[in-house]
Amino acid sequence: MARKKPTAKAEFVLFNVTYEDGTVTSNRRVPGDLLGGLDGDGPARDVLEEQDREIAERSGKSRGPIKLIERVGGKKSKAA
């Protein structure tokens, strides 16, 4: 019987998101390959905002602007 090739495991970083109205969403996933480098966690905000747009489109309810993103178990990211 032939062996299956191992598949690349997608690596994600989790973020807690605080919105300007005070609501919080936890453990939002962002692909790890988009983070790091000179921008640090900056690209995570763009990914999270895009996720919010997709959710709003499907549900008909929009979220407010993001106030703060915080890496789960890590450092806080500065507000916009």
LINVEN-V117824 format. One record per pair of residues at least 12 apart in sequence whose ideal C-beta (glycine too) atoms are under 7 Angstrom apart, sorted by the first residue. I is the first residue (numbers start at 1). J is the second residue. Records with the same first field share a line. If there is no record, write none. Layout:
I: J, J
This chain:
10: 31
11: 32
12: 29, 30, 31, 32
13: 30, 32, 35, 71
14: 27, 28, 29, 72
15: 28, 30, 44, 48, 69, 70, 71, 72
16: 70, 72
17: 48, 66, 69
18: 67, 68
19: 63, 64, 65, 66, 67
20: 64, 65, 67
21: 64
27: 72
28: 48, 51
30: 44, 47, 48
34: 47
41: 69, 71, 77
44: 69
45: 66, 69
48: 66, 69
49: 66
66: 80
67: 79
